[in-house]
Amino acid sequence: MPRVRVKNGPAKNSCYDVVDKPLSLGREPTCDIQIMDKGSSRNHAELFRIGEMCFIRDLESRNGTFVNEVKIDEELLREGDRIQIGATILVFETGDAPAENDGLEFSEEAVGNTLELRLEDLSAMNVGEGDGGEAKRLRGIYRLGRILAEEKDEAGLIEKVLPFVAGELNADCAYLFTRDAVKGNIVPIGTFSRSGKKGGKISRSIIRRAIQEKRALLTSDAMQDDRFSARDSIMLKQIHSVICVPLAVTGDLSGVLYLAGNSPSDVFNEEDLELSAAMADQIGLAISHLRVQETQRENLMSTIRVLVRAAEMKQPSARGRSERIANYALAIGRRMRMTPLQLESLQLAALLHNIGLLAEDDETVAEKYREKDGREFSQAERQVRFSLDIVRDMACFSAIEDGVRYQLEFNDGSGPEGMKGENIPLSARIVAVASEFDRLITTPTGISEVEALKQAVIELGRQSGRKFDEDVVKALLVAHRNDELVACPEAFAEEE
């Protein structure tokens, strides 16, 4: 069923099916889709179907109806088309579903005797003494999988994984070691100790053997195990049992999960070895995946930085500006406790917010954005449109679009789209503050960088809550006080 989804404003995320009867759009309460927007007419437009095709028709509205930023009288809609009425954006979706049944047959048999187990039940399942090792291993592997799936940062993943594994296997210490790709030596990437003490006695020969032979090792009495040298026995004097299992090897990752127990009455057994081997497989694959993602991200960011530098060469005064704004935006985002994924999207939006400089001299593109609603676009508005045109086909477009599209909107509604306060996407509010901060500290002449910084902080404080979002400005000022604005370190040598 085709439908339209409201992307911003008071009715954000509301969906409306396009059925045989036309749907009216406008400010009137009687409209099927009420657009509470000062740029909307009482009866602004209508959506209607002819067979399988859907159209939108402007009803001679005062400010016009736009599809993909082009003013229309009547337009055939396609999947993903953006309808704009005032500052309100609606997206057309076809809602295509797979062919009915896909050749599968479904029975209507009763489910009264069917055992159902929710994943939440498994996660919270308590295993008692009589439940056996299988249930314990199932629970442990499942919970570990949940941790690995939720964590997107390698350091954060290791910080959560080691205490969990130590708890599941009743180990006193848990370590992760990997081989340094450059030097070839074994280095720890994570440690955990129940006692809280750092360091500990580690047998290098056990680790080396597990890596070279690519097999799991278990010793239930390190002092008596003749597989290890006298030197190892001395090092393992206080350790009664050890498990050392290789991580799942993919790419260049090579390492081990190393567990040690100090209690002579509670040593590791073969079931513990099997569970730790299964966990090490998951951990190794997760770390490999995160490292591949990080490499891809670094490659993407370096390519984008080259593109941004090429754009800024056309305007000497803009050189380095996007990089600085991206760093300020990241500092603000971290202070506002944005997730790693949100921070990545914010950084990309800030880097690309002014990539439209590339098209500044292109008359073909410029002609497309001469005016809107009888008002000529400002240079800044044109560059925003140019930027959107350039990044539209990037895979990350949906994640960065708001930060680029609404960067000129102000908290008091004085921006080109008239959006106010929290109706402005957070990424756009952050880019706006970071951009203004950079402008304030780079435009003054005849004063020191430190003095320019002080003036910028004072000016932003004055505009906080009016032109710019108060929480965003506060986050930037806190980041400044903590010396977190690293894009221009020489400007932060002194405190306010």
C-alpha positions as CSV (number, residue, x, y, z in Angstrom):
1,M,0.0,0.0,0.0
2,P,1.5,3.4,-1.0
3,R,1.8,5.9,1.8
4,V,3.4,9.2,2.9
5,R,5.4,9.5,6.1
6,V,5.9,12.9,7.8
7,K,9.6,13.4,8.5
8,N,9.6,16.4,10.8
9,G,7.4,18.8,12.7
10,P,4.6,18.1,15.3
11,A,3.4,15.0,13.3
12,K,6.8,13.5,12.8
13,N,6.8,9.8,11.9
14,S,3.0,9.8,11.2
15,C,2.1,7.6,8.2
16,Y,-1.0,8.0,5.9
17,D,-2.0,5.4,3.3
18,V,-2.9,6.7,-0.2
19,V,-6.2,5.0,-1.0
20,D,-8.8,5.4,-3.7
21,K,-10.2,8.5,-2.1
22,P,-7.9,11.6,-2.5
23,L,-6.1,12.8,0.6
24,S,-6.2,16.5,1.4
25,L,-3.2,18.3,2.9
26,G,-3.2,21.7,4.6
27,R,-3.6,23.7,7.7
28,E,-7.4,23.2,8.0
29,P,-8.4,20.7,10.8
30,T,-10.7,19.1,8.2
31,C,-7.8,18.1,6.0
32,D,-6.9,14.4,5.9
33,I,-3.2,15.3,6.6
34,Q,-3.1,18.5,8.7
35,I,0.1,20.4,8.2
36,M,0.7,22.7,11.2
37,D,3.1,24.9,9.4
38,K,3.1,28.7,8.8
39,G,4.1,28.0,5.2
40,S,1.1,25.8,4.6
41,S,-2.2,27.1,3.1
42,R,-5.5,26.1,4.5
43,N,-6.1,23.7,1.6
44,H,-2.6,23.3,0.2
45,A,-2.5,20.2,-1.9
46,E,-4.0,16.7,-2.5
47,L,-2.7,13.2,-3.0
48,F,-4.7,10.9,-5.3
49,R,-4.4,7.6,-7.2
50,I,-5.0,6.6,-10.7
51,G,-4.7,2.8,-10.8
52,E,-1.3,1.9,-9.3
53,M,0.1,5.4,-9.9
54,C,0.0,8.1,-7.2
55,F,0.1,11.9,-7.8
56,I,0.3,15.1,-5.8
57,R,-1.5,18.2,-7.0
58,D,-1.0,21.8,-5.7
59,L,-4.3,23.5,-4.9
60,E,-3.0,27.0,-5.9
61,S,-1.3,27.4,-2.5
62,R,0.3,30.6,-1.5
63,N,3.8,29.2,-1.1
64,G,3.7,26.3,-3.5
65,T,4.3,22.6,-3.2
66,F,7.7,21.1,-3.9
67,V,8.8,17.6,-4.9
68,N,12.5,16.9,-4.5
69,E,12.9,20.7,-4.2
70,V,11.3,21.5,-7.5
71,K,8.0,23.5,-7.5
72,I,5.2,21.5,-9.1
73,D,1.6,21.9,-10.2
74,E,1.0,18.2,-10.5
75,E,3.6,15.4,-10.2
76,L,3.7,11.6,-10.4
77,L,5.3,10.2,-7.2
78,R,8.0,7.6,-7.0
79,E,9.6,5.7,-4.1
80,G,11.5,8.0,-1.9
81,D,10.2,11.3,-3.4
82,R,10.3,14.2,-0.9
83,I,7.3,16.4,-0.7
84,Q,7.8,19.8,0.9
85,I,5.1,22.1,2.2
86,G,6.5,25.1,4.0
87,A,9.2,23.6,6.2
88,T,7.4,20.3,6.6
89,I,8.8,17.3,4.7
90,L,6.8,14.2,3.7
91,V,8.4,11.1,2.1
92,F,6.5,8.9,-0.4
93,E,6.8,5.2,0.1
94,T,5.4,2.5,-2.1
95,G,5.1,0.0,0.7
96,D,5.8,-2.9,-1.7
97,A,5.5,-6.3,0.1
98,P,6.8,-9.7,-1.1
99,A,4.5,-11.7,-3.3
100,E,1.7,-13.2,-1.3
101,N,2.8,-16.4,0.4
102,D,5.8,-16.7,-1.9
103,G,4.7,-20.2,-2.6
104,L,4.7,-21.2,1.0
105,E,1.8,-23.1,2.7
106,F,0.7,-22.1,6.2
107,S,-1.2,-24.4,8.5
108,E,-3.7,-23.3,11.1
109,E,-2.9,-26.0,13.7
110,A,-3.4,-25.2,17.3
111,V,-0.4,-24.0,19.3
112,G,-1.7,-25.1,22.7
113,N,1.0,-27.7,23.1
114,T,3.8,-25.6,21.6
115,L,6.6,-24.5,23.9
116,E,7.5,-20.9,23.4
117,L,10.7,-19.3,24.7
118,R,11.4,-15.6,24.3
119,L,14.9,-14.4,23.9
120,E,14.3,-12.1,26.9
121,D,13.5,-15.2,29.0
122,L,16.8,-16.9,27.9
123,S,18.8,-13.7,28.8
124,A,17.3,-13.7,32.3
125,M,17.4,-17.5,32.8
126,N,18.8,-18.6,36.1
127,V,20.7,-21.9,36.0
128,G,20.6,-24.0,39.1
129,E,22.9,-26.8,40.3
130,G,20.6,-29.5,38.8
131,D,20.3,-27.9,35.4
132,G,23.5,-29.3,34.0
133,G,26.4,-27.7,32.0
134,E,24.5,-27.6,28.7
135,A,22.0,-25.0,30.0
136,K,24.8,-23.0,31.5
137,R,26.8,-22.9,28.3
138,L,23.7,-22.0,26.3
139,R,22.9,-19.1,28.6
140,G,26.5,-17.9,28.6
141,I,27.0,-18.0,24.9
142,Y,23.7,-16.2,24.3
143,R,24.4,-13.5,26.8
144,L,27.9,-13.0,25.3
145,G,26.4,-12.7,21.9
146,R,24.1,-9.9,23.1
147,I,27.0,-8.0,24.5
148,L,29.0,-8.4,21.3
149,A,26.1,-7.3,19.2
150,E,25.3,-4.2,21.2
151,E,28.9,-2.9,21.5
152,K,30.2,-0.9,18.5
153,D,33.6,0.1,20.0
154,E,36.5,-2.3,20.5
155,A,37.7,-0.8,23.9
156,G,34.1,-0.8,25.2
157,L,33.6,-4.4,24.0
158,I,36.7,-5.7,25.8
159,E,35.8,-3.8,29.0
160,K,32.4,-5.6,29.1
161,V,33.4,-9.0,27.8
162,L,36.3,-9.9,30.2
163,P,34.3,-9.5,33.5
164,F,31.5,-11.4,31.9
165,V,33.7,-14.3,30.8
166,A,35.5,-14.4,34.2
167,G,32.1,-14.6,35.9
168,E,30.7,-17.3,33.7
169,L,33.8,-19.5,34.2
170,N,34.6,-18.5,37.8
171,A,38.0,-17.3,36.8
172,D,40.1,-15.0,39.1
173,C,41.7,-13.3,36.1
174,A,40.9,-12.9,32.4
175,Y,43.1,-11.5,29.7
176,L,43.0,-10.9,25.9
177,F,46.3,-11.0,24.0
178,T,46.9,-10.3,20.3
179,R,50.0,-10.4,18.2
180,D,51.2,-7.0,17.2
181,A,51.0,-6.8,13.4
182,V,54.2,-4.7,13.1
183,K,56.5,-6.0,15.8
184,G,55.2,-9.5,15.9
185,N,55.2,-9.7,19.7
186,I,52.3,-10.7,22.0
187,V,50.6,-7.7,23.6
188,P,47.6,-7.5,26.1
189,I,44.6,-5.6,24.8
190,G,42.4,-6.2,27.8
191,T,42.8,-7.3,31.5
192,F,40.4,-8.1,34.3
193,S,41.1,-9.3,37.9
194,R,38.5,-10.0,40.5
195,S,40.8,-8.6,43.2
196,G,41.1,-5.4,41.2
197,K,44.9,-5.6,41.2
198,K,46.7,-5.0,38.0
199,G,49.3,-7.3,36.6
200,G,49.7,-10.9,37.3
201,K,51.7,-14.0,36.4
202,I,51.3,-15.0,32.8
203,S,53.0,-17.9,31.0
204,R,54.3,-16.8,27.6
205,S,54.9,-20.3,26.5
206,I,51.3,-21.3,27.1
207,I,50.1,-18.3,25.0
208,R,52.7,-19.0,22.3
209,R,51.8,-22.7,22.1
210,A,48.1,-22.0,21.9
211,I,48.7,-19.5,19.0
212,Q,51.2,-21.7,17.1
213,E,49.2,-24.9,17.4
214,K,45.9,-23.1,17.1
215,R,44.3,-25.2,19.8
216,A,42.8,-24.7,23.3
217,L,44.9,-25.6,26.3
218,L,43.8,-26.5,29.8
219,T,45.9,-27.2,32.8
220,S,44.2,-28.1,36.1
221,D,47.5,-28.0,38.1
222,A,50.1,-25.7,36.5
223,M,52.8,-26.7,39.1
224,Q,52.5,-30.4,38.1
225,D,52.0,-30.0,34.4
226,D,55.1,-31.4,32.6
227,R,54.2,-29.5,29.4
228,F,55.6,-26.4,30.9
229,S,59.2,-25.6,31.8
230,A,60.6,-25.0,35.3
231,R,60.6,-21.3,34.6
232,D,56.9,-21.5,33.8
233,S,56.2,-23.5,37.0
234,I,57.9,-20.8,39.0
235,M,55.8,-18.1,37.3
236,L,52.6,-20.1,37.8
237,K,53.4,-20.8,41.5
238,Q,50.2,-19.1,42.7
239,I,48.0,-20.3,39.8
240,H,46.3,-23.7,40.1
241,S,44.5,-23.8,36.7
242,V,44.8,-22.1,33.3
243,I,42.7,-22.0,30.2
244,C,44.2,-20.5,27.0
245,V,42.2,-20.6,23.8
246,P,42.9,-19.0,20.4
247,L,40.6,-16.3,19.2
248,A,38.8,-17.0,15.9
249,V,41.3,-15.9,13.4
250,T,40.1,-13.7,10.5
251,G,42.4,-11.4,8.5
252,D,45.4,-10.3,10.5
253,L,43.9,-10.9,13.9
254,S,45.8,-13.5,16.0
255,G,45.5,-13.9,19.7
256,V,44.2,-15.7,22.7
257,L,41.7,-15.6,25.6
258,Y,43.6,-16.4,28.8
259,L,41.9,-17.4,32.0
260,A,43.5,-18.1,35.4
261,G,42.2,-19.6,38.6
262,N,43.9,-19.4,42.0
263,S,41.7,-21.7,44.1
264,P,42.9,-25.3,44.5
265,S,39.3,-26.3,45.3
266,D,37.8,-24.8,42.2
267,V,39.8,-25.7,39.1
268,F,38.8,-25.6,35.4
269,N,37.4,-28.7,33.7
270,E,36.8,-29.8,30.1
271,E,33.3,-28.3,30.0
272,D,34.9,-24.9,31.0
273,L,37.4,-25.4,28.2
274,E,34.6,-26.0,25.6
275,L,32.6,-23.0,26.8
276,S,35.7,-20.7,26.8
277,A,36.6,-21.9,23.3
278,A,33.1,-21.1,22.0
279,M,33.3,-17.6,23.6
280,A,36.8,-17.0,22.2
281,D,35.4,-17.7,18.7
282,Q,32.7,-15.1,19.2
283,I,35.0,-12.5,20.7
284,G,37.7,-13.0,18.0
285,L,35.1,-12.6,15.2
286,A,33.6,-9.5,16.9
287,I,37.0,-7.8,17.3
288,S,37.9,-8.6,13.7
289,H,34.6,-7.2,12.5
290,L,35.1,-4.0,14.4
291,R,38.6,-3.5,13.1
292,V,37.5,-4.0,9.5
293,Q,34.7,-1.4,10.1
294,E,37.2,1.0,11.6
295,T,39.5,0.6,8.6
296,Q,36.6,1.2,6.2
297,R,35.6,4.2,8.2
298,E,39.1,5.6,8.2
299,N,39.3,5.1,4.4
300,L,35.9,6.8,3.9
301,M,36.9,9.8,6.2
302,S,40.3,10.2,4.4
303,T,38.5,10.2,1.0
304,I,35.9,12.8,2.2
305,R,38.7,15.0,3.7
306,V,40.4,15.0,0.2
307,L,37.1,16.0,-1.4
308,V,36.5,18.7,1.2
309,R,40.0,20.1,0.7
310,A,39.4,20.2,-3.0
311,A,36.2,22.2,-2.5
312,E,37.8,24.6,-0.1
313,M,40.7,25.4,-2.5
314,K,38.2,27.4,-4.5
315,Q,37.8,29.8,-1.5
316,P,41.1,30.4,0.4
317,S,39.3,31.9,3.4
318,A,37.4,28.6,3.8
319,R,40.5,26.3,3.9
320,G,40.5,24.0,6.9
321,R,37.1,25.3,8.1
322,S,35.1,22.2,7.6
323,E,37.6,20.1,9.4
324,R,37.6,22.5,12.4
325,I,33.8,22.6,12.5
326,A,33.7,18.8,12.4
327,N,36.1,18.6,15.4
328,Y,34.0,21.2,17.3
329,A,30.8,19.3,16.5
330,L,32.4,16.0,17.7
331,A,33.4,17.7,21.0
332,I,29.8,19.0,21.5
333,G,28.3,15.6,20.5
334,R,30.5,13.8,23.1
335,R,29.5,16.2,25.8
336,M,25.8,15.6,24.9
337,R,26.4,11.8,25.2
338,M,25.6,10.9,21.6
339,T,26.2,7.3,20.6
340,P,29.3,6.4,18.5
341,L,27.0,5.9,15.5
342,Q,25.4,9.4,16.0
343,L,28.8,10.9,16.4
344,E,30.0,9.4,13.2
345,S,27.0,10.8,11.3
346,L,27.5,14.2,12.9
347,Q,31.2,14.2,11.9
348,L,30.3,13.4,8.3
349,A,27.5,16.0,8.2
350,A,29.9,18.7,9.6
351,L,32.7,17.8,7.1
352,L,30.3,17.9,4.2
353,H,28.0,20.8,5.3
354,N,29.7,23.2,2.8
355,I,30.9,20.8,0.1
356,G,28.6,22.8,-2.2
357,L,31.6,25.1,-2.8
358,L,32.5,22.6,-5.6
359,A,29.4,23.7,-7.6
360,E,29.6,27.4,-6.8
361,D,30.7,28.4,-10.3
362,D,28.4,25.9,-12.1
363,E,25.7,28.0,-13.8
364,T,23.6,25.0,-14.6
365,V,23.4,24.1,-11.0
366,A,23.0,27.7,-9.9
367,E,20.0,28.3,-12.2
368,K,18.2,25.4,-10.4
369,Y,18.3,27.4,-7.2
370,R,17.8,31.0,-8.2
371,E,14.7,31.6,-6.1
372,K,12.0,30.0,-4.0
373,D,8.4,31.4,-3.5
374,G,9.4,34.5,-5.4
375,R,12.4,35.1,-3.0
376,E,15.9,34.8,-4.3
377,F,18.1,32.3,-2.5
378,S,20.9,33.7,-0.5
379,Q,24.4,32.5,-1.3
380,A,24.4,30.4,1.9
381,E,21.1,28.8,0.9
382,R,22.4,28.0,-2.6
383,Q,25.5,26.3,-1.1
384,V,23.3,24.2,1.1
385,R,21.3,23.0,-1.9
386,F,24.6,22.5,-3.9
387,S,25.9,20.4,-0.9
388,L,22.7,18.2,-0.9
389,D,23.0,17.6,-4.6
390,I,26.6,16.5,-4.3
391,V,26.0,14.1,-1.3
392,R,22.6,12.8,-2.4
393,D,23.9,9.5,-3.8
394,M,26.2,8.7,-0.9
395,A,25.2,5.6,1.1
396,C,25.2,7.7,4.3
397,F,22.9,10.4,2.9
398,S,19.9,9.6,5.1
399,A,22.2,9.8,8.2
400,I,23.7,13.2,7.4
401,E,20.9,14.8,5.5
402,D,19.3,16.7,8.4
403,G,22.7,18.1,9.5
404,V,23.4,19.5,6.1
405,R,19.8,20.6,5.1
406,Y,18.9,22.5,8.2
407,Q,22.2,24.0,9.2
408,L,20.9,27.6,8.6
409,E,17.9,27.2,10.9
410,F,18.0,29.2,14.2
411,N,16.4,28.5,17.5
412,D,14.2,31.6,17.3
413,G,12.7,30.6,13.9
414,S,14.6,33.2,11.9
415,G,16.2,30.7,9.5
416,P,15.1,30.3,5.9
417,E,12.7,27.4,6.7
418,G,11.3,29.1,9.8
419,M,11.9,26.0,12.0
420,K,12.2,26.6,15.7
421,G,13.7,25.0,18.8
422,E,13.6,21.2,19.0
423,N,11.9,21.0,15.6
424,I,15.3,21.6,14.2
425,P,17.2,18.3,14.1
426,L,20.0,18.0,16.8
427,S,22.7,17.5,14.2
428,A,21.8,20.7,12.5
429,R,21.7,22.6,15.8
430,I,25.2,21.4,16.6
431,V,26.6,22.2,13.1
432,A,25.1,25.7,13.4
433,V,26.8,26.4,16.8
434,A,30.1,24.8,15.7
435,S,30.0,26.9,12.5
436,E,29.3,30.1,14.3
437,F,32.0,29.4,16.9
438,D,34.6,28.9,14.1
439,R,33.4,32.2,12.4
440,L,33.8,34.1,15.6
441,I,37.3,32.9,16.4
442,T,38.7,33.3,12.9
443,T,37.3,36.6,11.7
444,P,38.7,39.1,14.3
445,T,41.9,40.9,13.3
446,G,44.4,42.8,15.3
447,I,43.9,40.6,18.5
448,S,45.4,37.5,19.8
449,E,43.8,34.0,19.2
450,V,43.2,33.7,23.0
451,E,41.4,37.1,23.0
452,A,39.4,36.1,20.0
453,L,38.4,32.9,21.8
454,K,37.2,34.8,24.8
455,Q,35.1,37.1,22.7
456,A,33.6,34.1,20.9
457,V,32.7,32.5,24.1
458,I,31.0,35.7,25.4
459,E,29.1,36.2,22.1
460,L,27.8,32.6,22.0
461,G,26.7,33.0,25.6
462,R,24.7,36.0,24.6
463,Q,23.0,34.2,21.8
464,S,22.3,31.0,23.8
465,G,18.6,30.2,24.0
466,R,17.8,32.8,21.4
467,K,19.6,32.3,18.1
468,F,21.3,29.0,19.2
469,D,20.2,26.0,21.2
470,E,21.1,26.6,24.9
471,D,22.1,22.9,25.6
472,V,24.4,22.8,22.5
473,V,26.1,26.1,23.4
474,K,26.5,24.9,27.0
475,A,28.1,21.6,25.7
476,L,30.6,23.6,23.6
477,L,31.6,25.9,26.5
478,V,32.1,22.9,28.8
479,A,34.2,21.2,26.1
480,H,36.2,24.5,25.8
481,R,36.9,24.6,29.6
482,N,38.1,21.0,29.5
483,D,40.4,21.7,26.5
484,E,38.5,19.3,24.3
485,L,38.3,21.5,21.2
486,V,41.4,20.1,19.6
487,A,40.9,21.5,16.1
488,C,42.8,24.7,16.9
489,P,44.9,23.9,20.0
490,E,47.0,27.1,19.9
491,A,43.8,29.1,20.6
492,F,43.2,27.3,23.9
493,A,46.5,27.9,25.7
494,E,44.8,29.9,28.4
495,E,41.5,29.6,30.3
496,E,38.8,32.2,30.1
